[in-house]
C-alpha cells in the first residue's frame, strides 16, 4: 500500500501530516517516513495480516534494549483494521547501502565503523542474542558516523526456544550469511554467525565485492567445497580480521567478543 492509497481516515486517526521520503515496500511489511501532528519525524511500519512470530520477537528485543543509544526506539504499536501499525524513531543519516562506495579502500573508516558495531552489539551478544541479518541495508550511519542497527525480526535469543526455524536464509541476506545459515543448521547459530557477516561486510566495504562469489549459487558452492580462500588487496590493514572471521566452521572463528575486538 503506497502513501497515496492511505485513506484520509487513516491519516487523521494517526495524526499524520505529511511524508518526507519515499516508502519502502516488500513482503508483508510496508515502511513509511512520516511527519506526525507534533511535527516529529517517525518511521511508520504497517504489517499486513497483523502480528506474527517475527514481529513478536522483534518487539521483545526492542523493549529489552529500549535504552540502547544505537537501536531505534519503538513509540507506539496499534491494531487497525486487521493490520498492525508501528511508529518508531526515525534515525537521521544514511543507510549503509546508500553510502557504501565512500568506504572503498578506506582502512581507517571501515575499522572505525567495525569498532562502533562491536560496541553496539557487545551487550546484545553477551545477553545471548544473535542478530542473524547484519548487512548494509540494516545499518543506518548517523551524520557523526555512529551506526544504528535495525531490523531484529530474525534475531535469535539463544536462551529461549526459537518460535520459528532459526536456520536458513532470509530474503536479501544471502550475500552476508554464514555457511551454517546456508546449510540451515539451526544448532550451529550463535554470535559467531554475526562475526562471519561482519567479516563479509568489512571485505565488501573495502573491495566493493564479495569474498566468495557474485551469486547465491557461487557462494553456496564455495561453502560446500570447503575452500576458504579469497583474494584481498595487499593494502588492506585488517586482513587478519577477515581471515579469522571468514572461517567456514563456526568453531574456527574468534571464540569471544574480546578476541574479535583485538583483530581490529
N, C-alpha and C positions, 0 to 999 in steps of 0.2 A: 504494500500500500504506500504510494508516494505521498509527499506532503500535500500535493494538490487535491488528493482524494480524502484527506482527513476532513470530517464534517465540521461545520460551524459549531454544532452542539459539542463535539469532542474538544475542539479548541477552547471554547468558552468554559467547559467543565473543568479543564486542567489549567486554565489561565495562561494559554499560550498566545503570545503576542505576534511572534514572527519566527522565521527560520534564518539562520546565518551561515549555514553550509549545506551542501547537497547531502541528501540522505544516503545511507548505505543499506542495501537490501541483499538478503541472502538467506536461504534455508527457511527456518521458522522464526527468524528474528529480523526486524527492521529497526534501523538506528537513525534517529533524527537529532539535529542540533538546533535547540530551540531557545528562545528568549521568553522567560516567564513573566507574569504580571508584575513581579517586584523588580524586573529589569535584569535578573541574573541569567547568565548563560548556563544551560544544562544539557546533558545528553538524555534523550528520551528513547527508551527501547520498548518495542511492542512485540510480545511473544504471541504468535498466532497459535491458538489451541490452549493457551493458559500455562499453568505451572507444570513443569516436568522435573525429572530427577536431576538433570543438568542444572536447571535454574535453582533448585533447592540447594544443591551442593555449592554453587557459586555464591548464593546469598549467605550461606553459613560461613564461608570463608571471608567474605566482605565484612560481615558482622564481627567476626573474630579479630580482624585486623583493621577495624574502623579508625583506630588512632594512628595507623601506619602512614607516614607522610608520602609514601610513594605507591599507594594503592588508592584508587578513586573511592570517594565516599558515596554510599547509596542514600539518597534523601527520602525517597518515597517509593512504595510499591502498592499498586492498585489493581483490582479486578474490574474490568469494564467490558461489558457485552462479550463475555466469553474469551476475552483477551487479557493478558497481564501487561500492565503498563508500569515501567520503572523509570524513575528520574534519578540520575546520578551526577556527580561532579563533572564538570567539563574541565579538562586539563588543557591549559594554554600551551601551545607548542606544535610540534610536528610528529606524525607517526614516523618511526624509523625507516619504514619502507619508502617514505616520500623524500628522505634526505640521505639515503644510504650511499649515494655516489660521493657525498662530501667526505666519506671516511676512507675512500680508496687510497691505499698506500700510506695512511697516516697512523704510524705505530702509537704515538702518544695519545691521540684522540680515541683510538679503539681501546687502548688499555685503561684510559680514564673511564670510558663507558663500562667496561667489564668490571672494574673495581666498584663502581656505583651499583651495578646489578648485583654483585656479590653482597654488598652492604644491604641492599633491598631484600634479597632472598634469604640471607643467613638466618634471621629469626623464624622465617617460614619453614625452611628446611629443617631447622633444629626442632620444630614442632611436629615434624614428620609429614609435612605437606609437600607434594611434588606438583609443579605447575603442569608439566607434560605438553605444553604448547608454546614454548618460548620461541618467538620469531619476530621479525621486524614489524609486522602488522600489529603485534600485541605489545609493542613498546612505544610509548609516547615520550619524546625528548622535550623537556621544558626549555624555554629560551636560555636558561643558565646552564644547560647541558645535563641536568638531572633527569634520569629516566624514571618513568612511571610504568608499572606493569599492569596490563588489563587482561580481561577475559580468563577467569579462573573456572570456566564452565566444565573443563575436562580434568581439572586438578584432582589429585587423589590424596586423601588423608590415609597414611599408612597405618594409623592407629584404629581405623574403622574398616568394616567390611564395605567394599565398593558396591554401590547400588546398581551400577551398570558395569559392563566389561571395561576394565581399565587398560587393557592391552589394545593394540591395533592403532590405525592411523585415523586422524580427523581430517576433514576437508581442508586443503591448503597447508597441511602440516608436513607432507612427505619430504619436502626439501630439508627440513630441520630435525626430523625424527631420528631416534636411535634405532639400532638393529633390533633390540628387544620389542620395540613398538611395531616395526615392520613384521616381525615374527609373531606378534600378538601374544607374547609371553608375559602375561599379567603378573606372574610371581616374581619376575625379574625387575619390575618397575620400582625404582627408588630415586633418591635425589641425584644419583649419578647418571640417571637418564637425562635430567636437566643439564648436567655437566656436558654431556655429549652435544646437546642442542646449542649450548653456548660456544662449544668448540667450532661447530659448523657456522654459527653466526659470526664469530670472530674471523674465521677464514674467509667467509663471504664478503664481509665488510672490507677486508684488506685487498682481496684479489678480484672482487666483483664477479665471482664464480663459485660454484660449489665444489667441494673437495673430491666427491666420489661419483660424479656423473651429472648429466644435464636433465635426465628424465627419471621418473619413478622406477622404471624397469632397469635402467642402467645402475641406479643406486642399489636396488634390491639384489641385482646380480653380483655387485661388488660385495655386499654384505654376505651373501650366500657363499661366495668363493673364499671368504676369509682373508682376502688380500687387502691389508690396511694401508698400503702405500698411497701417497698422494704427493703432488708436486707443490712446492711453496717457494715464494720469492726469497732469494738469499738475503734481502734487506729486511725481511720480517723479523722483528726482535722478540716475538713471542712464540717462536716455533716450538719450544718445549711445551708450552701450554697446549698447542694444537696436537702435538704428538701424544701427550698424556690423556687429554680429554676425548680424543677421537679413536680410542681403542674400541674394537667391536664388542669385546667381552666386558661386561659390567665390572667384573672383579679386577680388571686391569686398569681401570680409571682411578683417579685420585680417591683414596679411601675416606677422606674427610674434607670438610669445608676448608680447614686450615691448610691442608696440602694443596688444595685448589688455588687458594689466595697466593700462596708462595710462588706459584708458577708465573705470576704477572709482576 
